[in-house]
Every structure is written in C-alpha cells, then in structure tokens.
C-alpha cells in the first residue's frame, strides 16, 4: 500500500460509512473523496474499470508524451476485499497489488507515479514531495459541485483542485514543478467514482511544461458491473 494512503488513512475513518456524496448534501473534502467514499462497493468482484491516460510534453529532459490504458481489477478471486491496478502496458507496465478498496486507489497510483518522476528530475527526498501532496489534501477546502457528461448523460459530481507547492518554502528547488496543480472530479453515478484526474505543470515563462490526464472510459464492456 502506498505511503500517501498509509499516512492519510487515519485522518477521516470516522466519515467513511456516513459519507453521502450527492451535491444536494454538504460538500465533501478531498480526503472524503479520495480515500473514504465507498465507490468500489458498487463494483462486482472480478470486474474491471478502465481509464485512458494521456501525457503531453515537449520538454526533452522529461519522459516523452504517450497515451496508454490504466485498469482497476476489482476483488480478483482470492483477494475479494482488495484491488489490483495495472498501470500502462508493454515496457511501461506496472502492476500495483493489494490496494485498498475504500475510495478509488487509482488516484494514489497516479500520484505515486508523479512523486517518483519529480524526485528523479529534481533530486532530493521523495518523502518531502509526498508530504506536501498529503498536506494539500488535508488542508483543501470543500469540493465544488459540477455537472459532468458521461456515457451520453449528465451526472452530478464534485471537483477539487490541489496546489501542493503553492506556498512551499523550497519553491526555488522545485523549479517549474512549484506551480503544478491537480484537478480531480468525482461522481457517484460513474464506475469507480473517479471521473478524471488532471495535472498541469506550467512553464515559468508561459505555456505548459507537462500535462497529464486520466479519464474514465465509457465504452460498454470495460466498466465494473454494479452489485444488485
């Protein structure tokens, strides 16, 4: 299980079962949406939830642009209370087993990828980067209600925006990554709860250094079936 999840798991356990995420209710927090909402309880054991990941950059010092698939395998036989996440395919493929079934662990999988890349580019400690992301989640204001287009219909959802390094005392060492932002959108009425996760790293002189976006696929046959 990831370091991010372990550190935040205890922060909102009391809210887990009582959480109702309809925009008609009180607005949830980032911790509620990312870690505590019981999204995967609606997915049948053995089902999958599929996302498309798109990375765009023209920076030669970063990993180049690519597109690939990310799949959540829900409760495989023998591990019904957990999930496995298959990040990408081919030479980029990474499998993350025994991820928690609360919230949607694909968020943590993507953020851990970010931590590793930033540490590789910037040097220093991955724990520092991870802790700033954790702090942003804990200190984030309540989510904003949004309308989302999914599978030919409009659904109610929530949007949160994180700026983990905005006030960081080490912004100079973080270089362009100091202004990286994350935007996450969730909805009860989509498989897995997570609709999209987008990160943007702007260049200090204008333009975008790196944009990454994970988006839920709505193709029939790839989505987790709901339990009756």
Buried (B, 14 or more C-beta within 10 A) or exposed (E): BBBBBEBBBEBBEEBBEEBEBEBEEEBBBBBBBBBBBBBBEBBEBEBBBBBBBBBEBEBEEBEEBEEBBBBBBBBBEEBEEBBBBBBBEEEEEEEBEEBBBBBBBBBBBBBBBBBEBBBEBBEEEBEBBBBBBBBBBBEBEEBEEBEBEBBEEEBBBBBBBBBBBEEBEEEEEBBBBBBBBBBBBBBBBBBBBBBBBBBBBBEEEEEBBBBBBBBBBBEEEBBBBEEE
